[in-house]
Amino acid sequence: MKKLDEWFEKTSDGLLKDQMEYAIYIGIKVEWIKNLDEIYNYRSDSGQPLSRVKWSSEAKDGISELLNGNH
């Protein structure tokens, strides 16, 4: 992991987290997200970081799916 982190630092000034264009797409049930309205209303031009998901109790035993297959 250290070598990977060093490579990211050299090639792109570190990991580009909290940026929607680099998101990994994961399929889940919408009722598992407590703050869904906050996430839907996010604006990428706001300068604010992406909202973190707040999970409902229904998500406890749920299974998600990785959708885009590139990661």
Secondary structure, 3 states (H helix, E strand, C coil): CHHHHHHHHHHHCCCCCCCHHHCCCEECCHHHECCHHHHHCCCHHHCCCCCCCCECHHHCCCCCEECCCCC
